[in-house]
Amino acid sequence: MKRNAALVINRKITLDDGSIIQAVIWTLPILLKGSPHRYKYRLYYGRNGECIVRFDNEQGKGDHKHIMGEEAPYIFTEIPKLLEDFRNEIEHVGGKLWTAL
């Protein structure tokens, strides 16, 4: 029997200042090429159409993050740590704190 991807988190929050925080995480039935784990994720923080912080993994490229237009590798260990690192980067760039994810 073929297993499908399972949605783990799908949240979108619009803050008072118009900033958008979105987190989508899936568990995959097989490894995504370039990632040593079975998660597909996209975490986004932006305002006025501008991406300020994004963590994601894409097939062949693997885990990485985008901070203020700069891309860097990211070492994924577990979902709680991913969310913590995402929050920390938002805080680092001067974004509002939130606890909803």
Order of alpha helices (4+ residues) and beta strands (2+ residues): beta-beta-beta-beta-beta-beta-alpha
